[in-house]
């Protein structure tokens, strides 16, 4: 007797097939959506440059800084050494670009070593050899230890959310407060790993931004002024680079080298500054400053919003070719002010003194020379950020601020590492080691910035400061450069103003209310003359056009600019008399710009005990008081800073619906399959 097999009903078979089809289709939708999301970070941008794959987005090339290990050199020897240092910057940039083209995460072994690190080490060793030879010829002694600085490494940027540590920022131009100790890690207690970021794939990332309202106050008081302090201030008005004076050179660090900065600078003040400028050309150049006796050069990296704009340098070195992309933002205000010392009188700066504050390579070099400060208008006296870009609430602008080194060795206008001839005062405001207090340059740059939008771990409409491409547009790299080219008479006025505790210069009202003719306070724009030997005045551009012998008399209706930074408001002033003729003509306009800088009371750079690469940014545990428009602390996206910002909810839904539909299909298929099996079992 033969046994027969039991056939499943046709309806059950159809149900099983339908269930499997639903499950396969759902799984396919999920897979496609996942692949598409992953591919977003490997797309080609408008400039044709392939962005980093997600695994390599936080990767960079990290090399020891040779300049920090150089001995003091003669000017002739320094020129040759500077050429090699600039060449080494280019070598690192080229290696970083090779790494990004590979799209390979760090630790990929022989490929990274053979194609990136080994060629880089070889070229750096050759440059170091030439530097050693040059120094040996100049000093008769070859420096030791430089050869050990040739090797570099590829590492993943510490990223993600800030760790749990926090610290109060110092209040005296140095960090006297305890630093935050939270990890900047790769997960765990230190936060989440970094994601791909930036229009060109080299940053910034979402984790480089923070809603400023979620950051607790971290600004301490400045040191109290002692007897004998120089309590005054002197402001200068040099504009905001309205005439678009840009280049990617850096005449301090890389003289004679085109594109020595590898990023674009804004220039105000001296109008003839490029890689080939020198002291003679500085002295002969024009200036954008109202005080024509101030031909100093004030320059800083431009800030851009990464909105897809094809700027003039999109295909140029230092611009889009090196990852600096997007619309260049011109500052709304550029407040430049010299302040005194809380412990002593100041002496004048020597002409052609060069100072760099901050470190363009702080992300890889560590924070020893970092001096970045970001905040928002209305928050500056409460919160200063060093390693995060602020997201400001509606009606508030982004602020970059700098306070330069205020102590000078009394001899040199520059040094081999461009740092050791100047120094910061200590926590109490004192200059150590025989250094002398000089007028401290402070700067405050205010920008109207469209609000960045953070969604799904990505930042859109990001803004960032230009930098070396391998520094990944981290805010910690912000820096500022200065070459002092004031004539002696104007420098004397600055010193006198500070040491006498007066507030002088652009935008400051007259102290006795009776205005000025020309006197000591020549307005720069004034056409009058003075016989009192006062020369260029400390209220350049703001005083009237009157004439006067030793300040006596002068035009009684001397027009004087005041008010807004661009001097739109006009005021009238009467002729001054006697010594008080040094004051500016007329009164300041009703809308005089804010000139009280808070920089001197902010944290400036990492102190001893701080680990390289860590930051002083506080934990987001509370928010400063704000305006009526502010949202609750912890809000991911604050109210927009400017019109045109887009929300992310609809976009997020459009990105996730395929995965959601796939999940529903998968679940439906499982339900149909289970019902089919139960129905078959009952039969």
ZIJO-V194985 format. One record per residue. N is the residue number from 1. RES is the residue in one small letter. NEAR is the number of other ideal C-beta (glycine too) atoms within 10 Angstrom. Layout:
N & RES & NEAR
N & RES & NEAR
This chain:
1 & x & 2
2 & x & 3
3 & x & 4
4 & x & 5
5 & x & 4
6 & x & 6
7 & x & 8
8 & x & 12
9 & x & 12
10 & x & 8
11 & x & 11
12 & x & 16
13 & x & 13
14 & x & 11
15 & x & 19
16 & x & 16
17 & x & 13
18 & x & 15
19 & x & 20
20 & x & 13
21 & x & 13
22 & x & 20
23 & x & 19
24 & x & 12
25 & x & 16
26 & x & 21
27 & x & 15
28 & x & 14
29 & x & 19
30 & x & 18
31 & x & 13
32 & x & 13
33 & x & 18
34 & x & 13
35 & x & 9
36 & x & 12
37 & x & 16
38 & x & 13
39 & x & 11
40 & x & 13
41 & x & 19
42 & x & 17
43 & x & 10
44 & x & 9
45 & x & 16
46 & x & 13
47 & x & 15
48 & x & 8
49 & x & 19
50 & x & 14
51 & x & 23
52 & x & 26
53 & x & 19
54 & x & 20
55 & x & 17
56 & x & 25
57 & x & 27
58 & x & 26
59 & x & 28
60 & x & 28
61 & x & 26
62 & x & 18
63 & x & 25
64 & x & 16
65 & x & 18
66 & x & 19
67 & x & 18
68 & x & 15
69 & x & 15
70 & x & 20
71 & x & 12
72 & x & 13
73 & x & 18
74 & x & 11
75 & x & 8
76 & x & 10
77 & x & 20
78 & x & 21
79 & x & 13
80 & x & 18
81 & x & 21
82 & x & 23
83 & x & 19
84 & x & 19
85 & x & 23
86 & x & 24
87 & x & 18
88 & x & 23
89 & x & 23
90 & x & 17
91 & x & 21
92 & x & 24
93 & x & 21
94 & x & 17
95 & x & 23
96 & x & 27
97 & x & 19
98 & x & 16
99 & x & 25
100 & x & 24
101 & x & 14
102 & x & 17
103 & x & 18
104 & x & 20
105 & x & 18
106 & x & 19
107 & x & 10
108 & x & 17
109 & x & 8
110 & x & 8
111 & x & 10
112 & x & 22
113 & x & 13
114 & x & 10
115 & x & 17
116 & x & 25
117 & x & 19
118 & x & 13
119 & x & 15
120 & x & 25
121 & x & 17
122 & x & 11
123 & x & 18
124 & x & 24
125 & x & 14
126 & x & 15
127 & x & 21
128 & x & 20
129 & x & 14
130 & x & 14
131 & x & 25
132 & x & 18
133 & x & 13
134 & x & 20
135 & x & 23
136 & x & 13
137 & x & 12
138 & x & 16
139 & x & 14
140 & x & 7
141 & x & 9
142 & x & 13
143 & x & 15
144 & x & 9
145 & x & 8
146 & x & 19
147 & x & 13
148 & x & 10
149 & x & 17
150 & x & 20
151 & x & 14
152 & x & 21
153 & x & 15
154 & x & 22
155 & x & 14
156 & x & 17
157 & x & 26
158 & x & 21
159 & x & 25
160 & x & 23
161 & x & 16
162 & x & 23
163 & x & 21
164 & x & 14
165 & x & 20
166 & x & 20
167 & x & 21
168 & x & 19
169 & x & 26
170 & x & 25
171 & x & 21
172 & x & 25
173 & x & 30
174 & x & 23
175 & x & 29
176 & x & 18
177 & x & 19
178 & x & 16
179 & x & 23
180 & x & 24
181 & x & 14
182 & x & 21
183 & x & 18
184 & x & 23
185 & x & 16
186 & x & 16
187 & x & 10
188 & x & 10
189 & x & 10
190 & x & 19
191 & x & 20
192 & x & 15
193 & x & 17
194 & x & 24
195 & x & 18
196 & x & 24
197 & x & 31
198 & x & 23
199 & x & 28
200 & x & 24
201 & x & 25
202 & x & 31
203 & x & 31
204 & x & 23
205 & x & 25
206 & x & 24
207 & x & 26
208 & x & 24
209 & x & 22
210 & x & 22
211 & x & 23
212 & x & 27
213 & x & 26
214 & x & 21
215 & x & 27
216 & x & 16
217 & x & 17
218 & x & 25
219 & x & 23
220 & x & 17
221 & x & 8
222 & x & 18
223 & x & 24
224 & x & 11
225 & x & 15
226 & x & 13
227 & x & 5
228 & x & 11
229 & x & 21
230 & x & 25
231 & x & 15
232 & x & 22
233 & x & 25
234 & x & 26
235 & x & 26
236 & x & 30
237 & x & 28
238 & x & 23
239 & x & 20
240 & x & 20
241 & x & 22
242 & x & 11
243 & x & 11
244 & x & 10
245 & x & 19
246 & x & 19
247 & x & 20
248 & x & 24
249 & x & 27
250 & x & 26
251 & x & 24
252 & x & 20
253 & x & 20
254 & x & 21
255 & x & 19
256 & x & 16
257 & x & 20
258 & x & 14
259 & x & 23
260 & x & 25
261 & x & 26
262 & x & 28
263 & x & 25
264 & x & 23
265 & x & 23
266 & x & 23
267 & x & 23
268 & x & 26
269 & x & 29
270 & x & 25
271 & x & 15
272 & x & 18
273 & x & 25
274 & x & 17
275 & x & 18
276 & x & 13
277 & x & 18
278 & x & 12
279 & x & 12
280 & x & 8
281 & x & 14
282 & x & 22
283 & x & 14
284 & x & 9
285 & x & 16
286 & x & 11
287 & x & 24
288 & x & 20
289 & x & 26
290 & x & 23
291 & x & 33
292 & x & 17
293 & x & 22
294 & x & 28
295 & x & 25
296 & x & 27
297 & x & 25
298 & x & 27
299 & x & 25
300 & x & 25
301 & x & 25
302 & x & 25
303 & x & 23
304 & x & 23
305 & x & 22
306 & x & 24
307 & x & 15
308 & x & 12
309 & x & 14
310 & x & 13
311 & x & 18
312 & x & 12
313 & x & 22
314 & x & 15
315 & x & 12
316 & x & 15
317 & x & 16
318 & x & 25
319 & x & 26
320 & x & 23
321 & x & 20
322 & x & 26
323 & x & 31
324 & x & 32
325 & x & 29
326 & x & 26
327 & x & 16
328 & x & 20
329 & x & 18
330 & x & 16
331 & x & 26
332 & x & 14
333 & x & 18
334 & x & 22
335 & x & 25
336 & x & 27
337 & x & 25
338 & x & 26
339 & x & 25
340 & x & 29
341 & x & 28
342 & x & 23
343 & x & 20
344 & x & 18
345 & x & 15
346 & x & 24
347 & x & 16
348 & x & 20
349 & x & 23
350 & x & 14
351 & x & 18
352 & x & 15
353 & x & 20
354 & x & 19
355 & x & 23
356 & x & 22
357 & x & 26
358 & x & 22
359 & x & 25
360 & x & 24
361 & x & 22
362 & x & 29
363 & x & 26
364 & x & 25
365 & x & 22
366 & x & 18
367 & x & 25
368 & x & 16
369 & x & 20
370 & x & 31
371 & x & 30
372 & x & 30
373 & x & 25
374 & x & 24
375 & x & 26
376 & x & 27
377 & x & 17
378 & x & 20
379 & x & 24
380 & x & 22
381 & x & 14
382 & x & 18
383 & x & 26
384 & x & 28
385 & x & 26
386 & x & 26
387 & x & 26
388 & x & 24
389 & x & 27
390 & x & 26
391 & x & 27
392 & x & 28
393 & x & 25
394 & x & 17
395 & x & 16
396 & x & 25
397 & x & 19
398 & x & 24
399 & x & 25
400 & x & 23
401 & x & 25
402 & x & 26
403 & x & 29
404 & x & 24
405 & x & 24
406 & x & 28
407 & x & 22
408 & x & 23
409 & x & 16
410 & x & 13
411 & x & 8
412 & x & 15
413 & x & 19
414 & x & 19
415 & x & 16
416 & x & 22
417 & x & 19
418 & x & 18
419 & x & 18
420 & x & 14
421 & x & 22
422 & x & 25
423 & x & 17
424 & x & 23
425 & x & 25
426 & x & 16
427 & x & 16
428 & x & 13
429 & x & 24
430 & x & 17
431 & x & 24
432 & x & 10
433 & x & 7
434 & x & 8
435 & x & 19
436 & x & 17
437 & x & 23
438 & x & 29
439 & x & 28
440 & x & 25
441 & x & 24
442 & x & 25
443 & x & 22
444 & x & 25
445 & x & 23
446 & x & 22
447 & x & 20
448 & x & 15
449 & x & 22
450 & x & 19
451 & x & 22
452 & x & 24
453 & x & 21
454 & x & 21
455 & x & 16
456 & x & 14
457 & x & 15
458 & x & 17
459 & x & 24
460 & x & 18
461 & x & 21
462 & x & 27
463 & x & 25
464 & x & 32
465 & x & 25
466 & x & 31
467 & x & 28
468 & x & 26
469 & x & 26
470 & x & 27
471 & x & 27
472 & x & 29
473 & x & 30
474 & x & 25
475 & x & 27
476 & x & 28
477 & x & 26
478 & x & 28
479 & x & 21
480 & x & 24
481 & x & 26
482 & x & 24
483 & x & 24
484 & x & 24
485 & x & 23
486 & x & 25
487 & x & 17
488 & x & 12
489 & x & 16
490 & x & 26
491 & x & 24
492 & x & 16
493 & x & 29
494 & x & 26
495 & x & 22
496 & x & 18
497 & x & 26
498 & x & 27
499 & x & 20
500 & x & 13
501 & x & 13
502 & x & 18
503 & x & 19
504 & x & 27
505 & x & 30
506 & x & 31
507 & x & 26
508 & x & 24
509 & x & 18
510 & x & 25
511 & x & 13
512 & x & 11
513 & x & 12
514 & x & 16
515 & x & 30
516 & x & 35
517 & x & 33
518 & x & 33
519 & x & 33
520 & x & 29
521 & x & 34
522 & x & 32
523 & x & 30
524 & x & 24
525 & x & 18
526 & x & 31
527 & x & 11
528 & x & 19
529 & x & 11
530 & x & 24
531 & x & 13
532 & x & 17
533 & x & 8
534 & x & 20
535 & x & 16
536 & x & 23
537 & x & 30
538 & x & 30
539 & x & 37
540 & x & 30
541 & x & 26
542 & x & 37
543 & x & 38
544 & x & 35
545 & x & 19
546 & x & 31
547 & x & 19
548 & x & 25
549 & x & 15
550 & x & 16
551 & x & 26
552 & x & 15
553 & x & 15
554 & x & 28
555 & x & 19
556 & x & 13
557 & x & 14
558 & x & 28
559 & x & 18
560 & x & 29
561 & x & 29
562 & x & 29
563 & x & 19
564 & x & 15
565 & x & 21
566 & x & 13
567 & x & 19
568 & x & 11
569 & x & 15
570 & x & 12
571 & x & 23
572 & x & 14
573 & x & 28
574 & x & 19
575 & x & 24
576 & x & 31
577 & x & 19
578 & x & 10
579 & x & 13
580 & x & 18
581 & x & 30
582 & x & 27
583 & x & 30
584 & x & 35
585 & x & 35
586 & x & 26
587 & x & 18
588 & x & 21
589 & x & 19
590 & x & 10
591 & x & 11
592 & x & 19
593 & x & 20
594 & x & 14
595 & x & 20
596 & x & 11
597 & x & 22
598 & x & 20
599 & x & 25
600 & x & 23
601 & x & 20
602 & x & 30
603 & x & 31
604 & x & 30
605 & x & 24
606 & x & 25
607 & x & 18
608 & x & 6
609 & x & 9
610 & x & 21
611 & x & 13
612 & x & 12
613 & x & 18
614 & x & 21
615 & x & 28
616 & x & 27
617 & x & 29
618 & x & 26
619 & x & 18
620 & x & 19
621 & x & 11
622 & x & 12
623 & x & 23
624 & x & 20
625 & x & 10
626 & x & 19
627 & x & 11
628 & x & 6
629 & x & 11
630 & x & 20
631 & x & 16
632 & x & 8
633 & x & 16
634 & x & 10
635 & x & 15
636 & x & 13
637 & x & 17
638 & x & 24
639 & x & 16
640 & x & 19
641 & x & 23
642 & x & 14
643 & x & 7
644 & x & 9
645 & x & 18
646 & x & 12
647 & x & 11
648 & x & 17
649 & x & 9
650 & x & 9
651 & x & 14
652 & x & 12
653 & x & 10
654 & x & 9
655 & x & 16
656 & x & 13
657 & x & 12
658 & x & 18
659 & x & 18
660 & x & 13
661 & x & 15
662 & x & 21
663 & x & 14
664 & x & 13
665 & x & 20
666 & x & 18
667 & x & 13
668 & x & 16
669 & x & 20
670 & x & 14
671 & x & 11
672 & x & 19
673 & x & 18
674 & x & 11
675 & x & 13
676 & x & 21
677 & x & 14
678 & x & 9
679 & x & 13
680 & x & 16
681 & x & 7
682 & x & 6
683 & x & 8
